[in-house]
């Protein structure tokens, strides 16, 4: 389980951005991320639970998250 939070410069509503990011990634159907609150902040969670997951799978999700973040910023 990895908890993370997108924090691009110039964004005031980071909780809102991270919620939009989670929803967009989940709507893609390519990956599913959940959320929690840590210290009152909206934080994304990526859980890897299969022994068959390979590094390429994780890299694919990471690229999807980053691409989605860029798409939300434009």
Secondary structure, DSSP 4 states (H G I P E B T S, - for coil): -EEE----TT-S-HHHHHHHHHHHHHHHTS---EEEEETTEEEEEE----TT--HHHHHHHHHHHHHHHHHHH-
